[in-house]
Amino acid sequence: MKPHLISQEVLASQVFRYDPAYRFAAFVFFCFLLAQVPAVIWLVYERQVGAERQSRAAQLVADAAKIGNEHKALADTEKKLKRIQDLAPILRARLPISAVLGKIEQLASPDLTVSKITVDAEAFQPLQIETGLFRIPQQIRISMEGEQGLQSTHADAYNEFAQALLRSLPPESKIADRSIIAGERYKTFRLTLIAPTNGNYFGLGVTKIASQNSL
């Protein structure tokens, strides 16, 4: 009868199963594997975040290129708008001469004869626009000369005319000179008013443009 021999593999299996040292080694090995799980999860997360960052960066580059192309297409329009903005102080420094003349004709009574009207710009301020230097007036001097008959029904027609014209001009306006000289057949008057160039001239009948179609 042959003896029953135990192979080395079976013996090693038994030792691995019951020996404390092997059990401890297995426990340490499994702990090490479990400790790698958070690291693997972190690596996967970082990889996903990195991919999203690259995708976002590529999208931003594409958007920047698109905006750059659109900006190039609008460069000429932007240049024109910038020039209009630079010219805004010049456009504001204006006086509606036709409205002033129309108001003078409207306010002057039949007893007055306006023989001379002079409009001069004063108090210039330099303004640099691109390569040009412009002189912008800050105020306008309106000078008038005329006559009033000695036998006129309104003896104070000249003063009433001066005050009515002053009320039609912007609030900052003022009368700089007012004089009247009596002659043999009529009185000669001289009237000078000063008005700001960027004031509110709605009192002269000037109205705002509601839309481009009303030009």
C-alpha positions in Angstrom: 0.0 0.0 0.0 1.4 3.4 -1.1 1.7 6.1 1.5 -0.5 9.2 0.9 1.9 12.1 0.3 1.0 15.7 0.6 2.2 17.9 -2.2 4.1 21.2 -1.7 1.2 23.1 -3.3 -1.3 21.8 -0.8 1.1 22.4 2.0 1.7 26.0 0.9 -2.1 26.5 0.6 -2.6 25.3 4.1 0.2 27.5 5.5 -1.2 30.5 3.6 -4.7 29.8 5.0 -3.8 29.3 8.7 -0.4 30.9 9.2 -0.7 34.4 11.0 2.2 35.9 9.1 0.6 35.2 5.8 -2.8 36.4 7.0 -1.2 39.7 8.1 0.6 40.1 4.8 -2.7 39.5 2.9 -4.4 42.0 5.1 -1.7 44.6 4.4 -2.0 43.9 0.7 -5.7 44.4 0.6 -5.4 47.6 2.7 -2.9 48.9 0.1 -5.3 48.1 -2.7 -8.2 49.9 -0.9 -5.9 52.9 -0.3 -5.4 53.2 -4.1 -9.1 53.6 -4.7 -9.3 57.4 -3.7 -6.1 58.0 -5.8 -7.7 56.3 -8.8 -10.9 58.3 -8.3 -8.9 61.6 -8.0 -6.9 60.8 -11.2 -10.1 60.1 -13.1 -11.6 63.3 -11.8 -8.5 65.4 -12.7 -8.5 63.8 -16.1 -12.1 64.8 -16.7 -11.5 68.3 -15.4 -8.4 68.7 -17.6 -10.4 67.6 -20.6 -13.2 70.1 -19.8 -10.6 72.9 -19.3 -9.0 72.1 -22.7 -12.5 72.1 -24.3 -13.4 75.4 -22.7 -10.0 76.9 -23.7 -10.6 75.8 -27.3 -14.0 77.4 -27.2 -12.7 80.6 -25.8 -10.0 80.8 -28.5 -12.7 80.2 -31.2 -14.9 82.9 -29.7 -12.0 85.3 -29.5 -11.2 84.7 -33.1 -14.8 85.3 -34.1 -15.0 88.5 -32.1 -11.7 89.6 -33.7 -13.1 89.1 -37.2 -16.3 90.9 -36.3 -14.3 93.8 -34.8 -12.2 94.1 -38.0 -15.4 94.3 -40.0 -16.7 97.1 -37.8 -13.4 99.0 -37.6 -14.4 101.5 -40.2 -17.8 102.2 -38.5 -16.1 102.5 -35.1 -13.7 105.0 -36.5 -16.5 107.1 -37.9 -18.4 107.0 -34.6 -15.2 108.0 -32.8 -14.8 111.0 -35.1 -18.5 112.0 -34.5 -17.9 111.8 -30.8 -14.8 114.0 -31.1 -16.8 116.5 -33.1 -19.6 116.6 -30.4 -18.2 119.7 -28.7 -18.1 121.5 -32.1 -21.6 120.4 -33.0 -22.9 121.6 -29.6 -21.3 125.0 -29.9 -23.8 126.4 -32.4 -26.3 129.1 -32.6 -29.5 128.8 -34.8 -29.0 132.1 -36.7 -32.1 131.6 -38.8 -34.2 131.1 -35.6 -32.6 134.3 -34.0 -33.4 136.3 -37.1 -36.9 135.0 -37.2 -37.5 135.8 -33.5 -36.2 139.4 -34.1 -38.6 139.8 -37.0 -41.4 138.4 -34.9 -40.7 140.5 -31.8 -39.9 143.8 -33.4 -42.9 146.1 -33.3 -44.0 148.3 -36.2 -42.6 151.3 -34.3 -39.1 149.9 -34.6 -36.9 149.6 -37.6 -33.9 147.2 -37.3 -31.3 148.4 -39.8 -28.3 146.3 -38.8 -27.7 142.9 -37.2 -24.3 141.5 -36.4 -23.5 138.1 -34.9 -20.0 137.4 -33.7 -18.4 134.4 -31.9 -16.4 135.1 -28.8 -14.5 133.3 -25.9 -12.9 130.7 -28.1 -11.6 127.5 -26.5 -9.0 125.3 -28.4 -9.9 121.7 -29.0 -7.5 119.1 -30.4 -9.2 116.5 -32.7 -6.9 114.0 -34.3 -4.3 116.1 -36.1 -6.3 119.3 -36.3 -6.8 122.1 -33.8 -10.2 123.7 -33.6 -11.3 126.9 -31.9 -14.8 126.5 -30.3 -16.7 129.6 -29.3 -18.2 129.6 -25.9 -20.6 132.6 -26.4 -22.2 134.6 -29.2 -22.6 138.4 -29.3 -25.7 139.6 -31.1 -25.6 143.3 -31.9 -28.5 145.3 -33.4 -28.9 148.9 -34.5 -32.1 150.6 -35.6 -34.5 153.5 -35.2 -37.7 154.3 -33.4 -39.9 157.1 -34.5 -40.4 160.1 -32.1 -44.2 160.0 -32.8 -44.6 156.3 -32.2 -47.5 155.1 -30.1 -45.2 152.9 -27.9 -42.6 155.1 -26.3 -41.1 152.1 -24.6 -41.1 149.8 -27.6 -37.3 149.5 -27.7 -37.1 148.3 -24.1 -40.0 145.8 -24.5 -38.3 144.4 -27.6 -35.0 144.0 -25.7 -36.6 142.2 -22.8 -38.7 139.9 -25.0 -35.7 138.9 -27.0 -33.7 138.2 -23.8 -36.5 135.9 -22.6 -36.3 134.0 -25.8 -32.6 133.3 -25.4 -31.1 130.7 -23.0 -31.3 131.6 -19.2 -27.5 132.4 -19.2 -28.0 135.1 -21.7 -27.6 138.8 -20.8 -27.9 142.3 -22.2 -24.3 143.7 -22.6 -25.2 147.1 -24.0 -28.4 149.0 -24.4 -28.6 152.6 -25.5 -30.9 155.0 -27.3 -30.1 158.4 -28.7 -32.9 160.9 -29.6 -32.5 162.7 -32.9 -34.6 165.2 -34.8 -37.0 162.8 -36.5 -36.4 159.4 -34.7 -34.5 157.8 -31.9 -31.4 155.7 -32.7 -31.0 152.6 -30.5 -28.3 150.1 -30.1 -28.8 146.7 -28.4 -26.2 144.0 -27.7 -26.9 140.6 -26.2 -24.6 137.8 -25.2 -25.8 134.1 -25.3 -24.0 130.8 -24.7 -23.4 128.6 -27.7 -24.5 125.4 -26.0 -27.6 126.8 -24.3 -31.3 125.8 -24.7 -32.6 127.6 -27.7 -36.1 126.2 -27.6 -37.4 129.6 -26.8 -36.6 130.7 -30.3 -38.9 128.0 -31.7 -36.2 125.4 -32.2 -37.6 121.9 -31.7 -35.9 118.6 -31.2 -35.7 116.1 -34.0 -38.0 113.2 -33.0 -36.6 110.7 -35.6 -34.5 110.5 -38.6 -37.6 110.6 -40.9 -38.3 114.1 -39.8 -35.1 115.5 -41.2 
